[in-house]
Amino acid sequence: MIRMVVLVLDGLDKSAAVLEAWEEAGVSGITILESTGMGRMRSRMAVRDDTPLMPSLAWLLQHQEEQHRTIFTLVESDEMVDRLIEVTQTITGDLNAPNRGILFVLPVLQAVGLAHPPASSGAAELSAAE
């Protein structure tokens, strides 16, 4: 079964190292998104005096001060999941500690457009359907 490994990384300083570690672990397709947690957004809005009464999504995105990276990939084995958790925590430290991030794994019940790499890598690569 294919699994999706998702890491929401607190802060930007470790994202390049995590990406490199995941690639070295054998992952061939990684997606990176900029993200911000709602709790931090609310706390910033509560203390700012220039926050509109009804802020638009565009305003919120333009005024992001604290950013995260949400990094995800698809893998084919529990061993690869364990390897990604291990290399991630080598960089971030214990993810159970505050303000490090969160990593979770989801089963992928159906996927369209996947090209399977060699079985030895344990990773499922996303590619454009041909």
Backbone hydrogen bonds, N-H to C=O, Kabsch-Sander energy under -0.5 kcal/mol:
donor,donor_aa,acceptor,acceptor_aa,energy
2,I,108,V,-0.5
3,R,75,V,-3.1
4,M,106,L,-3.3
5,V,3,R,-0.6
5,V,73,T,-2.4
6,V,4,M,-0.6
6,V,104,F,-3.1
7,L,71,I,-3.2
8,V,102,I,-3.2
9,L,7,L,-0.8
9,L,69,R,-3.3
10,D,100,R,-1.4
11,G,9,L,-0.7
11,G,67,Q,-0.7
15,S,12,L,-1.1
18,V,14,K,-2.1
19,L,15,S,-2.4
20,E,16,A,-2.3
21,A,17,A,-2.3
22,W,18,V,-2.6
23,E,19,L,-2.2
24,E,20,E,-2.5
25,A,21,A,-1.7
26,G,22,W,-0.6
26,G,23,E,-1.2
27,V,22,W,-2.2
31,T,72,F,-2.8
33,L,70,T,-2.6
35,S,68,H,-2.0
41,M,37,G,-1.9
42,R,38,M,-2.9
43,S,39,G,-2.2
44,R,40,R,-2.2
45,M,41,M,-2.3
46,A,42,R,-2.0
47,V,43,S,-0.9
47,V,44,R,-0.6
48,R,44,R,-1.1
60,L,56,S,-2.3
61,L,57,L,-2.5
62,Q,58,A,-2.0
63,H,59,W,-1.4
64,Q,61,L,-0.9
67,Q,65,E,-0.6
68,H,35,S,-3.2
69,R,9,L,-1.6
70,T,33,L,-3.0
71,I,7,L,-3.2
71,I,69,R,-0.6
72,F,31,T,-2.5
73,T,5,V,-1.8
74,L,29,G,-0.5
74,L,124,A,-0.6
75,V,3,R,-2.7
76,E,122,G,-2.9
77,S,122,G,-0.7
81,V,77,S,-1.7
82,D,78,D,-2.7
83,R,79,E,-2.2
84,L,80,M,-2.5
85,I,81,V,-2.4
86,E,82,D,-2.3
87,V,83,R,-2.7
88,T,84,L,-2.1
89,Q,85,I,-2.4
90,T,86,E,-1.3
91,I,87,V,-0.9
91,I,88,T,-0.8
92,T,88,T,-2.9
93,G,89,Q,-1.5
97,A,94,D,-1.8
100,R,97,A,-0.7
102,I,8,V,-2.0
104,F,6,V,-2.6
106,L,4,M,-2.6
108,V,2,I,-2.7
109,L,107,P,-0.8
115,A,125,E,-1.8
116,H,114,L,-0.5
121,S,118,P,-1.7
122,G,118,P,-0.6
122,G,119,A,-0.6
124,A,74,L,-2.2
125,E,115,A,-1.0
125,E,123,A,-0.5
127,S,113,G,-1.4
